[in-house]
Amino acid sequence: MMKSVRLWMIGCLIESEWRRIASWRKKAARLIDGGAPCTSPELVELSDRIARSGFRSWRLQQRYRVLAGI
């Protein structure tokens, strides 16, 4: 029972991270299409956020696999 609840919670966290990443990617694309230079502070910050969130989602996916026995 607890295992299934943990799997569900980790799954929700993974989905949340990927939704955040998708949102930030869209925002970055809009900035680039608007002519912002790739070295602009806004794009650098978005890139950092995407990288950190991607690493968090990777760690959560590893935890999910171990817990699920995949």
C-alpha beads as a LAMMPS data file, in Angstrom:
LAMMPS data file: protein, C-alpha beads

70 atoms
69 bonds

1 atom types
1 bond types

-500.0 500.0 xlo xhi
-500.0 500.0 ylo yhi
-500.0 500.0 zlo zhi

Masses

1 110.0

Atoms # bond

1 1 1 0.000 0.000 0.000
2 1 1 2.713 2.520 0.992
3 1 1 4.760 1.561 -2.043
4 1 1 1.913 2.410 -4.409
5 1 1 1.352 5.750 -2.652
6 1 1 5.060 6.586 -2.920
7 1 1 5.077 5.625 -6.602
8 1 1 2.048 7.848 -7.184
9 1 1 3.655 10.783 -5.341
10 1 1 6.956 10.442 -7.204
11 1 1 5.029 10.175 -10.486
12 1 1 3.208 13.423 -9.694
13 1 1 6.505 15.153 -8.919
14 1 1 8.003 13.940 -12.206
15 1 1 4.992 15.244 -14.136
16 1 1 5.254 18.573 -12.331
17 1 1 8.937 18.955 -13.207
18 1 1 8.312 18.186 -16.884
19 1 1 5.409 20.660 -17.051
20 1 1 7.690 23.332 -15.585
21 1 1 10.402 22.494 -18.110
22 1 1 7.917 22.713 -21.002
23 1 1 6.672 26.081 -19.765
24 1 1 10.173 27.506 -19.448
25 1 1 11.135 26.175 -22.891
26 1 1 8.138 27.963 -24.422
27 1 1 9.111 31.177 -22.649
28 1 1 12.706 30.845 -23.876
29 1 1 11.521 30.232 -27.441
30 1 1 9.354 33.370 -27.283
31 1 1 12.321 35.419 -26.072
32 1 1 14.570 34.074 -28.830
33 1 1 11.879 34.664 -31.473
34 1 1 11.527 38.195 -30.106
35 1 1 15.190 38.874 -30.815
36 1 1 16.704 38.497 -27.366
37 1 1 20.386 37.565 -27.545
38 1 1 21.257 34.093 -26.298
39 1 1 23.435 35.622 -23.611
40 1 1 20.666 37.794 -22.183
41 1 1 20.188 37.476 -18.416
42 1 1 16.620 36.221 -18.877
43 1 1 17.673 33.381 -21.183
44 1 1 20.627 32.461 -18.997
45 1 1 18.321 32.258 -15.975
46 1 1 15.783 30.149 -17.883
47 1 1 18.551 27.845 -19.054
48 1 1 19.708 27.369 -15.465
49 1 1 16.170 26.665 -14.286
50 1 1 15.618 24.127 -17.061
51 1 1 18.906 22.386 -16.285
52 1 1 18.203 22.162 -12.548
53 1 1 14.661 20.956 -13.093
54 1 1 15.849 18.405 -15.649
55 1 1 18.328 17.015 -13.140
56 1 1 15.633 16.855 -10.445
57 1 1 13.319 14.972 -12.803
58 1 1 16.139 12.564 -13.707
59 1 1 16.779 11.836 -10.017
60 1 1 13.066 11.315 -9.387
61 1 1 12.848 8.968 -12.369
62 1 1 15.777 6.947 -11.011
63 1 1 14.064 6.732 -7.609
64 1 1 10.804 5.690 -9.300
65 1 1 12.567 2.918 -11.238
66 1 1 14.248 1.543 -8.127
67 1 1 11.025 1.613 -6.116
68 1 1 8.995 0.056 -8.952
69 1 1 11.648 -2.550 -9.662
70 1 1 11.977 -1.572 -13.320

Bonds

1 1 1 2
2 1 2 3
3 1 3 4
4 1 4 5
5 1 5 6
6 1 6 7
7 1 7 8
8 1 8 9
9 1 9 10
10 1 10 11
11 1 11 12
12 1 12 13
13 1 13 14
14 1 14 15
15 1 15 16
16 1 16 17
17 1 17 18
18 1 18 19
19 1 19 20
20 1 20 21
21 1 21 22
22 1 22 23
23 1 23 24
24 1 24 25
25 1 25 26
26 1 26 27
27 1 27 28
28 1 28 29
29 1 29 30
30 1 30 31
31 1 31 32
32 1 32 33
33 1 33 34
34 1 34 35
35 1 35 36
36 1 36 37
37 1 37 38
38 1 38 39
39 1 39 40
40 1 40 41
41 1 41 42
42 1 42 43
43 1 43 44
44 1 44 45
45 1 45 46
46 1 46 47
47 1 47 48
48 1 48 49
49 1 49 50
50 1 50 51
51 1 51 52
52 1 52 53
53 1 53 54
54 1 54 55
55 1 55 56
56 1 56 57
57 1 57 58
58 1 58 59
59 1 59 60
60 1 60 61
61 1 61 62
62 1 62 63
63 1 63 64
64 1 64 65
65 1 65 66
66 1 66 67
67 1 67 68
68 1 68 69
69 1 69 70
